[in-house]
Amino acid sequence: MWTQIDAHISQITGEQFQSQQRRSVGGGCINQGYAVCNDKITYFVKLNQASQVAMFEAEALGLEEILVSASIRVPKPVCWGVAANSAYIVLEWLELESGNSKSWEEMGRQLAVMHKASSSEGFGWKINNTIGSTPQINTWTPDWVEFYAKHRLGYQFQLARRRGGNFPQQDRLLAAIPQLLANHQVQPSLVHGDLWGGNAGCTVSGEPVIFDPATYFGDREVDIAMTELFGGFPAAFYKGYNEVFPLDDGYEQRKTLYNLYHILNHFNLFGGGYASQANRMIDQILR
């Protein structure tokens, strides 16, 4: 397998690459990650089952979409494919650390610039991708309310029913989305889609980096809301963001609606107490 991956790297880069050392590193919840190097260069390689190669292709295309926006650094995708029984993706290796206040303020500014990248095709993206390992439907839709109700919350509720989830007020919530978003004018923004603390950091030189995207064009507030979901980003991040692209009035009310998508997805991935958390959020939204 590694011989095939080395050969693919060599083919794409035009530089002969033969891995001399491979060490296991974090690959997220669903992948195996490796730092793979020779005496000149290191790459980050993620592995999963061969059937998951489309997930890696979508990740690479999402990173490329962000790169085209010339806004914030992401690891450059090198290549992806199937070797033996494994799907793989090879990415630029970046040494990351937690960063300081200045770095996080700059991250906020750069994310705001990314959010100014738009699409004339509406809300969605050119292909479906994944949120974690859950399919994420990105069918182009001209209306944000319809897109979010159908392809985000509606789809997660469908999956949750198959898992035995019980969400008594789901129909009432879906019917209320037009009213909940009635006074919010949304332009399609390029979003990361899965922007929690585990998918953001800074290089050793302090440059902001985001990675592991679930890219699409949507309401930019979905990214900001998720940064608050699991503990929040440093205050400097929000300061920098609002300097460049201030959040609209009503964000504080909408963020729970947007984070419900991720809590439902966590229920679909992991089960457990996420169902009760989702029901509490639904009650809060409808209150």
SEDREN-448699 format. One record per atom (N, C-alpha, C): x, y, z. Coordinates in steps of 0.05 Angstrom, whole numbers, plus 5000, padded with zeros to 4 digits. Layout:
// residues N
XYZ/...
//
This chain:
// residues 287
501649765000/500050005000/501750255000/503750275018/505350515020/507050554995/507850344982/509350374957/507550504936/505050434935/503150564916/502750854922/502450914948/502051194956/504551364950/506951254955/509451394949/509551444919/508751244903/508951284874/507051494864/504651514877/502651714869/503751994876/504952024900/506052274908/508252364887/509952174880/512052224861/510952314834/508852174825/507652244799/506452524799/505052594821/503652854822/505653084826/507653044843/509453264849/511753284829/512353074815/514653074797/517253044811/517152984837/519552934853/519452654864/521552504860/521652234870/521252224900/519252074910/518752054938/518651764946/520251694966/520151434978/520151465009/517951395021/517751445050/519851285065/521151415084/523151285100/522251255129/520251415136/519151395163/516151465163/514651305178/511851355180/511051335210/509851545220/508951535248/506051615251/504751475268/501851525272/501351785286/499551945275/498752195287/495652205287/494552405299/491552435300/490452465273/488352305267/486952335241/484052405244/483352505268/480452555273/479052315284/476452325286/474852105298/474651865280/474951905254/474151685235/476351595217/478651725217/480851645200/483351585216/485151435203/487851395214/489651605201/491351735217/493151945206/496051875210/497651945190/500551885191/502152125181/504352175194/506452345183/508352165168/508652225142/510252055125/512452225113/514952145116/517152315107/519452165095/521052315080/523752225072/525652425084/528052445073/530052625086/529552925078/527552975061/527053255051/524353365059/522353205059/519553315062/517853115077/515853235090/513853075105/511053135093/509452925092/506652945083/504852835105/502352935105/500352825123/498552635107/498352395115/496752195101/494452095119/492052105108/489751985123/488751745108/488051535124/487051285113/484351225123/482751085106/480150985114/479650745097/477250625099/476550395083/476350485053/476950305035/477050375007/474350484997/472250405010/469550505002/469250805008/471050925024/470751205032/472351395014/473351304991/475051474975/473551724966/470951714962/469451954954/469552164975/469652085001/469852275023/472452425021/474652285014/477152425012/477252604987/476052514966/475952684942/474452944948/472252924963/470653164970/472253344988/473853225006/475553385024/477553545008/478853404989/480853534973/479653764956/477253714945/475953924929/475154154946/474254104971/473554314989/475954484997/478254355002/480654505008/481454684984/481154574960/481854724936/479954964933/477454924940/475455144938/476355374957/477255304981/478155505000/480655644990/482455484978/484955594968/484355804946/482355744929/481655934907/480656194919/479556194942/478556444954/480756624964/483256524965/485556684973/485056834999/484156695019/483256825044/484756725069/484656465073/485856345097/487256085090/489356025104/490955795097/489655535104/489855355086/489055075090/491254895080/491454645090/493454465078/492854405049/494854435032/494354375004/494054074999/491953994985/491753704978/493753634956/495053404959/497053314940/495753104921/494552894933/493352684917/491552514935/489952354923/488152164937/487551934919/486651714931/485951484915/485651234933/485951004921/485650744935/488150584931/489150474952/491550294951/490850054969/491149814957/490349574971/487449594980/486949575006/484249585017/483649855030/485250055024/484950315038/484650545019/482850725026/482750985013/484751165027/485951355013/487851535025/487651815013/488552005029/488952275019/491552375030/493152505013/495752615020/495552915020/496353035042/496153325046/498853445053/499053695048/501353845058/501553815088/504053775098/504453755127/504854035139/503354095159/503654355173/504054305203/506154415214/506654405243/504754605256/502954505273/500954685285/501354705315/500454935326/500354985354/497855145360/497455215385/494955345393/494755635384/497055765381/497056045372/496556245395/497056495390/496656705410/494256885402/493757085417/491457265412/491657395385/494057475377/494357605352/493657415329/494557165331/493956965311/490956915308/489556905331/486656845330/485057085319/486057325325/484757565314/485057565284/487457485274/487857475245/486257245233/485857025248/484156815238/481256915233/480257075252/477657185249/477457365224/479457525220/479457705196/479557535170/481257335170/481557175146/479057005140/477756905161/475256755156/473156935145/473057185155/471157375144/471557425115/474057445106/474657475078/473657225062/474156985073/473156745060/470156745057/468756845078/465856855077/464757045056/466457225047/465557415026/465657284998/466957044996/466856894971/464056784968/462856824945/460056754941/459656574916/457156504911/456556334888/454056434874/454056454848/451756534833/449656314830/450456064838/448655834836/446855794860/447255954880/445555934904/446955794927/445355644942/446355504966/446755214960/449055104968/449754834963/452654814953/453254614937/455954584927/455854394903/458054374889/458154214864/457853914869/458553814893/458153534899/457253514928/456153284935/455653224963/458253154976/458353205003/460753125018/459852995044/461453025065/460752895090/461153095113/459553055134/459953195159/460552975180/463152955188/464052715201/464052495179/462752285185/462352075164/459552065154/457852255162/455052265152/454952405125/453452305106/453152445081/451952725085/453052915071/451953195072/451053265044/448453325042/447153375016/447453665009/448553714985/449253984976/447854064950/445453954945/443954024921/443554324919/444354434896/443954724893/441054804897/440655014913/437955104920/438055404921/436155544908/436255834907/435555974934/434055824951/433055944975/434355815000/435455985018/436855875041/434955735060/432555845065/430655715083/430055435073/429455405048/428955135037/431354955039/433655055033/436154895034/436554795063/436354975082/437054895110/434854705121/432354765115/430254595125/430354315113/430954295087/430854035074/433553885075/435654015068/438253875065/439953875090/439254025110/440754025135/439053895157/437154045168/435653925190/433853695181/432453735159/430553525150/432053265146/434353275133/435853025127/436852895153/437853065172/438752945197/436452815213/434052945212/431752825225/431052555213/431252535186/430752275172/432652065183/435152125184/437151935193/436651865223/435852065238/435352015267/432951825271/430951845255/428651665257/429551375253/431351335234/432351055229/433950955253/435151135268/436651055292/434851025317/432251085313/430451065336/430251315352/431151545341/431051795355/428151895358/427552015380/424852125385/425052425389/424052565369/424052865370/421252965366/419652975388/416753025385/416053285371/417853485372/417153745360/418553795334/419553585321/421153635297/419453755274/416953665271/415253775249/414554065255/414054125280/413454405287/415954585282/418254475288/420754635284/421154675254/420954465238/421454505209/419454695197/416954695206/414954875196/415555165205/417055195227/417555465238/419955595225/421555445210/424155555200/423655805183/421655815165/421256065150/420856305168/419356275190/418856495208/421456555224/422856345232/425356395248/427456545233/427456515206/429456645189/428256875173/425756955179/424257135162/425657405158/426957515178/428157775176/431157775171/432157545162/434957505158/435557475128/436857675117/437557665089/440257525085/440257295072/442657125070/443657125041/446257185038/447657145013/449356895015/449556734994/451256494995/454156565002/455156455023/457956485031/459456225030/461956225022/463555985024/464055925053/463155695063/463455635091/465155385094/466555365117/468055125124/466154895129/464054945145/462054745149/462354575173/464754555185/465254385208/467254525226/466854775232/468854945244/468754945274/469754725286/470054715315/473054735321/473754755347/476554795354/478454585344/477554345341/479354135331/480054155302/478754335287/479354375259/480554645253/481754765273/483055025270/485555045287/487555185278/489955225293/491755425280/494255435288/496155625277/498755485272/500155565252/502855465247/504755565269/507155445270/509055535290/509855825286/509455935262/510056215257/507656395263/505356275272/503056435279/500956465258/501356335235/499356365213/496956195218/494456315217/492056165221/491655945200/490555715208/490055495190/487355365198/485755295178/483355135182/483654885165/482354665173/482654415158/480254235163/480254005151/477953815152/475353945146/475054075123/472554225117/470254045108/467854145112/465454025101/464154245083/465654335063/465254575048/462554585034/461354825034/459054885016/458555185017/456655275002/455855555003/453255575019/453355725041/451055745059/451156005074/449556025095/449656255112/452256255128/453756465127/456356485140/456056435170/453656495181/453256465210/453556165219/453255975201/453555695210/456355645220/458355765208/461055735217/461455865244/460556115247/460956265272/459456115294/457056025289/455555875310/457055635319/458255485300/459555235309/462055295325/463455525320/465755585336/464955615365/462455675371/461555705398/460455445411/460255235395/458754995404/460254835425/462854805421/464454635439/466554805454/465655005469/467455155485/468155435474/467855475449/468355745437/471255785430/471655955410/474356045402/475156285420/477656355421/478556585437/477056845428/476657025447/475157275442/476457425419/479057405416/480457555395/479457475367/478657225364/477657125338/475057285330/473257315349/470657455343/471157745338/473157865352/473858145348/474858185320/476658015311/477758035284/475557995263/473857795267/471757745248/469857985244/468958095266/467058315265/468258575255/470858595256/472158835244/471858825213/471858595202/471858565172/468958515162/467358365176/464758275166/462858255190/461858465201/460258455226/457858275223/457258125244/454957955244/452358115244/450357995232/447758135230/446258115256/444458305260/442658295283/441058035283/440757925307/439157675309/440857425309/443457455305/445257215305/444957045330/444757185353/444657035379/442256855380/440056935367/437656765366/437956535345/439356585323/439556385302/441656175308/443656235324/445856045327/445055775338/443055765356/442055515366/440855345344/439255475327/438055335304/440255215286/442455365282/444555265265/446155045278/446655065304/448154865318/446554605322/443954625320/442254385323/443054175301/443854275278/444754085257/447053915266/448954025280/451253875289/450553685312/448753775330/448053595352/446353355341/444653405322/443253185310/445252995296/447253105283/449152945270/450752775290/451352895313/452752745334/451052515344/448352565346/446652345354/446752125333/446652195307/446751995286/449351845285/451551985293/454151845293/454651685319/453851805342/454751695367/452451615386/449951705381/447751635398/447951775425/447251625446/447551725473/445851965479/447052155495/445552375506/445052605486/446052575461/445652785442/442652825435/441052615437/438152635432/436852825451/437452795477/436252975497/437353255493/439853285486/440953555481/439453685457/439053535436/437653635413/434753725420/433453555436/430653635444/430653885461/432653925478/432754165494/433254405475/434854375455/435354595436/432854655421/431354455412/428854505398/426954655415/426654575441/424854715459/425755015461/428355055463/429355335466/428755495441/429055375418/428555525392/425655595390/423855415398/420955455394/419755615417/421255675438/420155805461/419056085454/
//
